[in-house]
């Protein structure tokens, strides 16, 4: 059975940072990434990144290139296209699958940098829409959505910012939220409410998505139990994110929102398991910078433990 001192699950900014620091500190470390490339959610950032110290990039893909270049130049050990199937926290082993072949890896310390995923509506037709590739970015897909009727679901910054961006391209924009209270910043709300091209529908939930080859309409239900079918060409679901913690559920303490509970060095309730990035950080404070910083903290802490 293969053994490493530090095993990192997740190849986004948090995992990359932890791996670079482990390498720098002489720690035997392996990073596992399920996708074919490192970078995590950087691939979903289409706007300019102007707040990462020392690195200003046009979008997340450009930042991904820079981070991975640094990572490779440091000769960090990693494997992509590798899915983690199971974590056995008692034997400190992880079962993984790569190219239909399963193997087990033994660790001394485990770092979870599994990130987060977009929350789903959980309604009929949603997964079929996703499987068809009907997933849009307001900043990157303006031309694709030009002249179309678009529904944006959510009440936070991303929902309101998306509605504003698409209002100059789409024929109609509906912003649909289940409440009358919004989490979005006031300046975003004012900008959307005052825009005659955007129709805001509150106290309303989407109950189904229709369309065989592409989205054609959505079913809506209001708080007053009024039902409506709305013709739309595209849907942007902006309900926030949920931490990817399925692998570790019941094995370490998690908060009510699903985030892994950690201390100041990002140790979980299990002394051999650590969590960094969106797996343990509330979305309000999540950022590329904080994820990278957390990777640094854990690597330095583990170095002190391994060298005792």
C-alpha positions as CSV (number, residue, x, y, z in Angstrom):
1,X,0.0,0.0,0.0
2,X,1.3,3.4,-0.9
3,X,2.0,5.8,2.0
4,X,2.5,9.6,2.2
5,X,2.9,11.9,5.1
6,X,0.4,14.4,3.8
7,X,-2.4,13.6,1.4
8,X,-4.4,16.5,-0.1
9,X,-7.8,16.0,-1.7
10,X,-8.6,18.8,-4.1
11,X,-6.6,20.8,-6.6
12,X,-8.0,24.3,-6.3
13,X,-6.1,27.3,-4.9
14,X,-6.3,25.9,-1.4
15,X,-4.9,22.5,-2.3
16,X,-2.3,24.0,-4.7
17,X,-1.0,26.4,-2.0
18,X,-0.8,23.6,0.6
19,X,1.1,21.4,-1.8
20,X,3.6,24.1,-2.7
21,X,4.3,24.8,0.9
22,X,4.6,21.1,1.7
23,X,7.1,20.8,-1.1
24,X,9.0,23.9,0.2
25,X,9.1,22.5,3.7
26,X,10.3,19.1,2.6
27,X,7.1,17.2,3.4
28,X,6.3,14.0,1.6
29,X,3.0,15.1,0.0
30,X,0.6,13.9,-2.7
31,X,-2.3,15.9,-4.2
32,X,-5.4,14.2,-5.7
33,X,-7.7,15.9,-8.2
34,X,-10.8,14.3,-9.7
35,X,-10.9,16.5,-12.8
36,X,-8.4,16.4,-15.6
37,X,-6.8,19.7,-14.6
38,X,-5.9,21.5,-11.5
39,X,-7.6,24.8,-10.7
40,X,-11.0,24.0,-9.2
41,X,-13.5,26.9,-9.4
42,X,-10.9,29.1,-11.1
43,X,-12.4,27.8,-14.4
44,X,-15.7,29.4,-13.5
45,X,-14.4,32.9,-12.9
46,X,-14.8,34.9,-16.2
47,X,-14.3,38.4,-14.9
48,X,-11.0,40.1,-14.2
49,X,-9.4,39.2,-10.9
50,X,-8.0,42.4,-9.4
51,X,-7.7,41.6,-5.7
52,X,-5.1,38.8,-5.5
53,X,-1.9,40.4,-4.2
54,X,0.8,40.5,-6.8
55,X,-1.2,38.8,-9.6
56,X,-3.8,40.6,-11.7
57,X,-5.4,38.4,-14.3
58,X,-8.1,38.7,-17.0
59,X,-10.0,35.8,-15.6
60,X,-9.8,32.6,-13.5
61,X,-8.4,30.6,-16.4
62,X,-5.4,32.9,-16.7
63,X,-4.8,32.7,-12.9
64,X,-5.1,28.9,-13.1
65,X,-2.3,28.8,-15.7
66,X,-0.1,30.9,-13.4
67,X,-0.8,28.9,-10.3
68,X,-0.3,25.5,-12.0
69,X,2.9,26.8,-13.7
70,X,4.3,27.6,-10.2
71,X,3.0,24.3,-8.9
72,X,4.7,22.2,-11.7
73,X,7.9,24.2,-11.4
74,X,8.1,23.3,-7.7
75,X,7.9,19.6,-8.8
76,X,4.9,18.9,-6.6
77,X,3.6,15.4,-6.7
78,X,0.0,15.1,-7.9
79,X,-2.5,12.9,-9.8
80,X,-5.5,14.1,-11.8
81,X,-8.5,12.1,-13.1
82,X,-8.4,10.5,-9.7
83,X,-11.7,10.1,-7.8
84,X,-11.7,9.5,-4.1
85,X,-14.2,6.8,-3.3
86,X,-13.9,6.4,0.5
87,X,-12.1,7.8,3.5
88,X,-11.4,5.4,6.3
89,X,-10.4,7.7,9.1
90,X,-9.7,4.8,11.5
91,X,-7.1,3.1,9.4
92,X,-6.1,6.5,7.9
93,X,-6.5,5.2,4.4
94,X,-8.2,6.6,1.3
95,X,-9.6,4.4,-1.5
96,X,-9.3,6.0,-5.0
97,X,-10.2,5.1,-8.5
98,X,-8.2,6.1,-11.6
99,X,-8.8,4.7,-15.1
100,X,-11.1,2.0,-13.7
101,X,-8.3,0.8,-11.3
102,X,-8.8,1.1,-7.6
103,X,-6.1,1.5,-5.0
104,X,-5.6,2.5,-1.4
105,X,-3.3,5.2,-0.1
106,X,-2.3,5.5,3.5
107,X,-1.7,8.9,5.1
108,X,-0.3,10.4,8.3
109,X,-2.3,13.6,7.8
110,X,-5.1,14.3,5.5
111,X,-6.0,17.8,4.1
112,X,-9.5,18.3,2.7
113,X,-9.4,21.0,0.0
114,X,-12.6,19.7,-1.7
115,X,-14.1,23.2,-2.3
116,X,-17.8,23.8,-2.9
117,X,-20.4,23.4,-5.6
118,X,-23.4,25.4,-6.8
119,X,-26.5,24.7,-4.8
120,X,-29.3,23.2,-7.0
121,X,-33.0,23.8,-7.0
122,X,-33.7,20.1,-6.8
123,X,-36.7,20.3,-9.1
124,X,-37.8,18.1,-12.1
125,X,-35.9,18.9,-15.3
126,X,-32.9,20.6,-13.6
127,X,-30.4,17.8,-13.9
128,X,-31.4,17.2,-17.5
129,X,-30.8,20.9,-18.2
130,X,-27.4,20.6,-16.6
131,X,-26.6,17.4,-18.5
132,X,-27.4,19.1,-21.8
133,X,-24.8,21.8,-21.0
134,X,-27.3,24.6,-20.4
135,X,-25.1,26.2,-17.7
136,X,-24.4,29.9,-18.3
137,X,-22.3,32.7,-17.0
138,X,-23.8,36.2,-17.1
139,X,-20.4,37.8,-17.8
140,X,-19.2,35.3,-20.4
141,X,-22.4,34.3,-22.2
142,X,-24.0,37.6,-22.9
143,X,-23.8,37.1,-26.7
144,X,-25.2,33.5,-26.4
145,X,-28.2,34.9,-24.5
146,X,-28.7,38.0,-26.7
147,X,-32.3,38.5,-27.6
148,X,-33.5,35.6,-25.3
149,X,-35.8,35.5,-22.3
150,X,-33.7,34.6,-19.2
151,X,-34.7,33.7,-15.7
152,X,-32.2,34.2,-12.9
153,X,-33.0,32.4,-9.6
154,X,-31.6,33.8,-6.3
155,X,-31.4,36.8,-4.1
156,X,-27.7,37.3,-3.6
157,X,-25.0,39.4,-5.2
158,X,-24.4,37.0,-8.1
159,X,-28.1,36.9,-9.0
160,X,-28.5,40.6,-9.0
161,X,-25.2,41.3,-10.7
162,X,-26.1,38.7,-13.4
163,X,-29.5,40.3,-13.9
164,X,-27.9,43.7,-14.4
165,X,-25.3,42.3,-16.9
166,X,-27.8,40.5,-19.0
167,X,-30.4,43.3,-19.1
168,X,-28.5,45.0,-21.9
169,X,-28.3,41.7,-24.0
170,X,-31.4,39.6,-23.3
171,X,-34.9,40.4,-24.5
172,X,-36.3,39.9,-21.1
173,X,-34.8,39.2,-17.7
174,X,-36.7,37.8,-14.8
175,X,-35.1,37.7,-11.3
176,X,-37.0,35.2,-9.2
177,X,-36.5,34.9,-5.4
178,X,-38.4,32.8,-2.8
179,X,-38.5,35.7,-0.3
180,X,-39.0,39.5,-0.3
181,X,-35.7,39.9,1.5
182,X,-32.5,39.9,-0.5
183,X,-28.9,39.0,0.6
184,X,-27.4,41.1,-2.2
185,X,-25.7,44.4,-1.4
186,X,-28.0,47.4,-1.4
187,X,-26.3,49.0,-4.5
188,X,-26.9,45.9,-6.5
189,X,-30.6,45.7,-5.4
190,X,-31.2,49.4,-6.2
191,X,-29.6,49.0,-9.7
192,X,-31.8,46.0,-10.5
193,X,-35.1,47.3,-9.0
194,X,-34.8,50.6,-11.0
195,X,-34.0,48.8,-14.3
196,X,-37.1,48.7,-16.5
197,X,-35.7,45.7,-18.4
198,X,-35.7,43.5,-15.3
199,X,-38.8,42.0,-13.7
200,X,-38.3,41.0,-10.1
201,X,-40.6,38.3,-8.8
202,X,-40.5,37.8,-5.0
203,X,-42.1,35.1,-2.8
204,X,-41.9,32.8,-5.8
205,X,-40.3,29.4,-6.2
206,X,-39.4,27.4,-9.3
207,X,-41.1,24.0,-9.1
208,X,-40.2,22.5,-12.5
209,X,-38.1,23.1,-15.6
210,X,-39.5,22.0,-19.0
211,X,-37.8,21.3,-22.3
212,X,-36.6,18.2,-24.1
213,X,-33.7,19.6,-26.2
214,X,-33.4,22.9,-24.5
215,X,-35.3,24.9,-21.8
216,X,-38.7,26.2,-22.9
217,X,-40.4,27.1,-19.7
218,X,-40.5,26.9,-15.9
219,X,-43.3,26.3,-13.4
220,X,-43.7,28.9,-10.7
221,X,-45.5,28.8,-7.3
222,X,-46.0,31.9,-5.3
223,X,-46.3,32.1,-1.5
224,X,-50.0,32.6,-2.0
225,X,-50.2,29.2,-3.8
226,X,-50.7,30.9,-7.2
227,X,-49.3,28.8,-10.1
228,X,-47.8,30.0,-13.4
229,X,-45.9,28.7,-16.3
230,X,-43.3,31.2,-17.6
231,X,-41.8,30.9,-21.1
232,X,-38.0,31.2,-20.9
233,X,-35.0,30.3,-23.1
234,X,-32.4,30.0,-20.3
235,X,-32.1,29.7,-16.6
236,X,-29.2,30.9,-14.3
237,X,-29.4,29.3,-10.9
238,X,-27.7,31.5,-8.3
239,X,-28.6,30.0,-4.9
240,X,-25.1,30.2,-3.5
241,X,-22.8,27.3,-2.8
242,X,-22.6,24.2,-0.6
243,X,-19.4,22.6,0.7
244,X,-18.2,19.4,-0.9
245,X,-18.1,17.3,2.3
246,X,-19.9,14.1,1.4
247,X,-16.8,12.0,1.8
248,X,-16.3,13.1,5.4
249,X,-19.9,13.3,6.7
250,X,-20.2,11.7,10.1
251,X,-16.4,11.4,10.4
252,X,-15.6,14.9,11.5
253,X,-17.7,17.7,13.1
254,X,-19.6,19.9,10.7
255,X,-21.7,23.0,11.3
256,X,-25.4,23.4,10.6
257,X,-24.5,24.9,7.2
258,X,-22.4,21.8,6.3
259,X,-19.0,23.4,6.7
260,X,-16.3,21.4,8.4
261,X,-15.5,22.8,11.8
262,X,-11.9,23.7,12.3
263,X,-9.6,25.4,14.8
264,X,-7.1,28.2,14.2
265,X,-4.7,25.8,12.4
266,X,-7.6,24.3,10.4
267,X,-7.5,21.0,12.3
268,X,-10.9,19.3,12.3
269,X,-12.4,17.3,15.2
270,X,-10.1,14.5,14.0
271,X,-6.5,15.4,14.9
272,X,-5.2,13.8,11.7
273,X,-7.7,15.5,9.3
274,X,-7.5,19.2,8.3
275,X,-9.8,21.3,6.1
276,X,-9.0,24.4,4.0
277,X,-10.8,26.6,1.5
278,X,-14.5,26.5,0.8
279,X,-15.0,23.2,2.6
280,X,-14.6,25.1,5.9
281,X,-15.0,28.8,5.1
282,X,-18.4,30.6,5.1
283,X,-19.1,32.0,1.6
284,X,-19.1,35.5,3.0
285,X,-15.4,35.3,3.7
286,X,-14.4,32.9,0.9
287,X,-11.8,34.1,-1.6
288,X,-8.8,32.9,-3.6
289,X,-6.5,34.7,-1.1
290,X,-8.0,33.2,2.0
291,X,-7.9,29.7,0.5
292,X,-4.2,30.1,-0.4
293,X,-3.5,31.4,3.0
294,X,-5.2,28.5,4.7
295,X,-3.1,26.1,2.7
296,X,0.0,27.8,4.0
297,X,-1.1,27.7,7.6
298,X,-1.8,23.9,7.5
299,X,1.4,23.1,5.7
300,X,3.5,25.0,8.2
301,X,1.7,23.5,11.1
302,X,2.1,19.9,9.8
303,X,5.8,20.6,9.2
304,X,6.2,21.4,12.9
305,X,4.4,18.1,13.8
306,X,6.2,15.9,11.4
307,X,9.6,17.3,12.5
308,X,9.1,17.0,16.2
